[in-house]
Amino acid sequence: MSDSPHWRQSRRKRAEVAAIATLGYPVVRALCSTWTWKVSGAEHVDAIARAGHHPILALWHGRILAATPYFQRRGIVAMASENFDGEWIARLLQKFGYGAARGSTSRGGAMALRQLVRQVKAHGVAFTLDGPRGPAEVAQPGAVWLAKATGNPLLPFHSEAASSWTLKSWDRTQIPKPFTTVAMAIGKPIYVPRDADDRALNELRITLEASLAAARTECHRQLAGQ
């Protein structure tokens, strides 16, 4: 029996994946080109680079779209699930200059995390903390574990659009509307000690959630002042 995800055995599904990625890229690129940005915390990205480290970008699954153009073409590697949605998302991200580590916390997670350990030493990586199935905005332990294993910092960030559509998906995906303002708030880097035990890792996971909540508040503050 094949170990590949079930959808790969369907010619129609394989064609759909290719079509979504191919047709979706120019649409998403055109949409993103209309946005106006308000960004706070960009200095944290520069500080990590000056220290000779690569960031572990930490975000909620529902904010992937706005993050994609902002961090594009920096050699960042993103974890992508091996399911149908994960495949077209991975292909779309690759068109924006991202690499992909295949797997998720629910399928192939250990393999993907080992791949990310290798990748983070040469590139930044992006980690949707609550993916691939939630619960929404509850950080899973993978990103904190990755920061411990590599010594590279977590870089939490959040985005909010002044005007957007919200999908009825588990993660409440936000799609900023054309010509809207998108606020991006990047938090301070979070370093995880190599000797952190399970209790310390859980405390840092909670700290990471709090940092993302603060970033959300900062985004709303930016938009209120526009």
TIMARLO-97072 format. One record per residue (C-alpha): x, y, z. Coordinates in steps of 0.1 Angstrom, whole numbers, padded with zeros to 4 digits, always signed. Example, Ala and Ser with C-alpha at 12.3 -4.5 7.8 and 13.67 -1.06 7.14 Angstrom:
// residues 2
+0123-0045+0078+0137-0011+0071
// end
This chain:
// residues 226
+0000+0000+0000+0013+0034-0008+0024+0057+0020+0014+0088+0001-0017+0108+0012-0049+0094-0002-0056+0124-0024-0024+0118-0044-0039+0087-0059-0066+0108-0076-0056+0123-0110-0083+0149-0106-0070+0160-0072-0035+0162-0085-0047+0184-0114-0067+0206-0089-0036+0212-0068-0015+0223-0098-0043+0245-0111-0049+0263-0077-0012+0270-0074-0007+0282-0109-0038+0303-0112-0037+0315-0076-0003+0330-0076-0010+0359-0100-0043+0366-0082-0027+0367-0048+0003+0387-0060-0020+0413-0076-0041+0415-0045-0011+0420-0022+0003+0447-0045-0026+0470-0036-0021+0469+0002-0006+0497+0022+0015+0486+0051+0020+0498+0087+0048+0479+0104+0062+0480+0139+0090+0459+0153+0109+0455+0120+0141+0463+0139+0139+0429+0156+0143+0411+0122+0175+0432+0116+0188+0425+0151+0185+0388+0146+0204+0390+0113+0232+0411+0129+0236+0384+0156+0241+0358+0129+0209+0339+0137+0179+0329+0115+0145+0335+0130+0117+0310+0136+0088+0331+0124+0058+0323+0147+0023+0332+0136-0013+0320+0137-0026+0299+0109-0053+0324+0100-0028+0351+0092-0007+0332+0065-0019+0354+0036-0006+0388+0048+0026+0372+0060+0034+0357+0026+0042+0389+0007+0059+0406+0036+0085+0379+0042+0088+0367+0006+0120+0358-0012+0142+0356+0019+0149+0319+0016+0124+0311+0045+0113+0275+0048+0077+0268+0059+0062+0236+0073+0034+0224+0050+0010+0196+0057+0010+0166+0034-0028+0168+0029-0046+0183-0001-0047+0219+0013-0011+0217+0025+0001+0207-0010-0014+0237-0028-0004+0260-0001+0032+0247-0003+0033+0252-0041+0019+0287-0038+0044+0296-0012+0072+0283-0034+0062+0307-0061+0067+0335-0035+0102+0322-0029+0097+0300+0002+0110+0265+0008+0088+0237+0022+0093+0211+0049+0067+0185+0044+0046+0171+0073+0026+0185+0102+0022+0180+0139-0005+0154+0131+0011+0136+0101+0048+0133+0095+0055+0159+0122+0086+0143+0136+0102+0140+0102+0093+0176+0093+0106+0189+0125+0140+0171+0120+0140+0187+0085+0134+0221+0100+0162+0217+0125+0185+0213+0095+0169+0242+0075+0169+0267+0104+0207+0266+0106+0209+0279+0070+0175+0298+0066+0147+0313+0085+0117+0291+0090+0080+0299+0094+0058+0281+0118+0020+0283+0121+0017+0277+0158-0019+0263+0158-0017+0244+0125-0028+0224+0107-0061+0218+0125-0062+0239+0156-0076+0246+0181-0073+0281+0167-0048+0304+0184-0035+0278+0209+0002+0273+0204+0014+0238+0199+0048+0229+0213+0066+0223+0180+0080+0259+0175+0093+0261+0211+0110+0227+0207+0126+0238+0175+0140+0270+0191+0155+0248+0219+0170+0223+0195+0186+0250+0173+0193+0279+0196+0177+0302+0171+0151+0327+0184+0113+0326+0180+0100+0358+0163+0063+0362+0170+0043+0385+0147+0007+0392+0139-0012+0411+0111-0046+0427+0109-0063+0444+0080-0084+0475+0082-0109+0459+0058-0110+0421+0052-0130+0390+0045-0130+0363+0071-0135+0327+0060-0157+0303+0079-0128+0279+0085-0115+0266+0118-0087+0292+0118-0109+0321+0107-0085+0330+0078-0083+0367+0072-0081+0379+0036-0073+0416+0034-0095+0434+0008-0079+0453-0022-0064+0487-0014-0068+0483+0024-0042+0490+0051-0025+0460+0067-0008+0464+0101+0021+0441+0109+0034+0440+0145+0066+0420+0151+0074+0411+0187+0107+0408+0205+0127+0376+0198+0122+0348+0223+0153+0326+0230+0148+0291+0244+0176+0277+0266+0191+0245+0254+0186+0230+0289+0150+0240+0292+0129+0212+0308+0093+0204+0300+0079+0229+0325+0101+0257+0312+0091+0248+0276+0054+0251+0285+0059+0284+0302+0077+0297+0271+0048+0284+0249+0025+0305+0271+0048+0335+0268+0047+0330+0230+0009+0331+0230+0010+0363+0252+0034+0379+0227+0011+0372+0198-0018+0387+0218+0002+0418+0224+0011+0420+0187-0026+0418+0179-0033+0447+0202-0005+0467+0186-0020+0461+0152-0053+0475+0163-0035+0505+0178-0018+0511+0144-0050+0509+0125-0069+0531+0149-0044+0558+0143-0045+0557+0105
// end
